[in-house]
Structures are given as C-alpha cells and as structure tokens.
Amino acid sequence: MFTTQTTDHNNRKEVQPMNETNHLPHLLDPEMVKKEFFNGENQPKLNLPAVYSLFKREDFPSMRIGRKWYTVTPLFLEWLENQCLRKKAI
C-alpha cells in the first residue's frame, strides 16, 4: 500500500513513503467509494446499491448532508482495516 515519492527540500532529494490513498478527497460519497475500493479491479466488486447499504449500516462511519451520503476518508479506511482484522480473528 506504500510507494515512494521523491521531493525536493532545499535543493536536496529525499525519498519518503507515500500512501496510495493520498489522491482521495477528505469526504467520499458512495460513488467514489465504489470507484476507488469496490470496482472489481484487484479488489472486491460491489454494485452501487450494495455500497449504499454500507453507508446505512450502524457501524459504518457515514453521515448525511441534505440527501447525500458521505464518509470521512480516514475514518472509512480505519473501518475497512478493522473489518479485515475482525475477519482474521474469527
């Protein structure tokens, strides 16, 4: 999940770890979650109604603003990791 990124600070090169999710916005809607995490390309495939059902779960970190659903990216990633850890413990 980590790659390297070269940055230039005071005319010197440094290699630092870069999380692959850095390109994500702070708030994700169900369509973005499906596109980035459940699109079936080297990851599980969920259809959009299934992703919306995740957003409606009690244990899922989501909120509604008006009629739209959102999740905060760091909370979603933590939730997803916890789901994987929980599965391993069973």
Phi and psi in degrees as a GROMACS rama.xvg file:
@    title "Ramachandran Plot"
@    xaxis  label "Phi"
@    yaxis  label "Psi"
@TYPE xy
-114.3  142.477  PHE-2
-126.445  -171.195  THR-3
-117.055  152.286  THR-4
-132.667  132.837  GLN-5
-94.2955  128.082  THR-6
-124.435  159.555  THR-7
-117.566  112.2  ASP-8
-120.901  119.16  HIS-9
53.4733  46.4982  ASN-10
62.5158  24.6434  ASN-11
-129.661  149.21  ARG-12
-92.1245  138.339  LYS-13
-132.071  145.669  GLU-14
-108.993  123.835  VAL-15
-126.688  150.708  GLN-16
-66.0385  143.549  PRO-17
-131.843  124.567  MET-18
-73.6055  136.057  ASN-19
-65.6854  -13.5292  GLU-20
-93.1867  8.28913  THR-21
-60.3495  -24.1317  ASN-22
-78.4905  -7.64527  HIS-23
-80.2953  144.564  LEU-24
-71.208  167.875  PRO-25
-67.0652  -36.9803  HIS-26
-109.013  133.796  LEU-27
-115.264  137.057  LEU-28
-97.3708  170.167  ASP-29
-57.0203  -36.8111  PRO-30
-63.5561  -40.1055  GLU-31
-69.2938  -39.955  MET-32
-61.2052  -43.9252  VAL-33
-61.8572  -47.2419  LYS-34
-62.5876  -42.9042  LYS-35
-87.5618  -30.2252  GLU-36
-122.202  -21.6924  PHE-37
-132.723  41.6624  PHE-38
-96.0123  -1.97812  ASN-39
86.5263  -1.42236  GLY-40
-96.9541  99.0077  GLU-41
59.8347  26.2811  ASN-42
-159.768  168.595  GLN-43
-60.9861  152.456  PRO-44
-110.734  121.865  LYS-45
-122.936  142.996  LEU-46
-81.1449  166.524  ASN-47
-61.4205  -40.8421  LEU-48
-60.1263  -34.9763  PRO-49
-67.0194  -37.9642  ALA-50
-65.7952  -42.0634  VAL-51
-61.0161  -35.1187  TYR-52
-66.1895  -32.1406  SER-53
-60.5908  -44.7976  LEU-54
-62.6194  -22.9457  PHE-55
-92.3957  -6.43302  LYS-56
-69.3933  147.216  ARG-57
-63.2921  -37.0885  GLU-58
-87.3832  -0.778142  ASP-59
-90.9951  133.065  PHE-60
-78.2982  82.6744  PRO-61
-129.759  165.275  SER-62
-149.736  158.916  MET-63
-110.488  137.187  ARG-64
-122.599  107.747  ILE-65
67.5609  -124.49  GLY-66
-100.588  2.03866  ARG-67
-101.673  144.461  LYS-68
-95.7514  144.322  TRP-69
-143.554  156.769  TYR-70
-132.913  148.231  THR-71
-82.9458  127.229  VAL-72
-52.2074  -52.21  THR-73
-61.2243  -36.5711  PRO-74
-69.2875  -39.1589  LEU-75
-62.3706  -46.0662  PHE-76
-63.1022  -38.3453  LEU-77
-65.2053  -43.5842  GLU-78
-59.7267  -46.0819  TRP-79
-61.9799  -43.8943  LEU-80
-63.2857  -42.1102  GLU-81
-63.5534  -34.8325  ASN-82
-62.9151  -41.367  GLN-83
-66.6918  -42.5602  CYS-84
-65.5883  -39.7761  LEU-85
-62.3474  -40.9209  ARG-86
-64.0019  -39.7548  LYS-87
-66.5602  -31.8334  LYS-88
-74.5061  -19.224  ALA-89
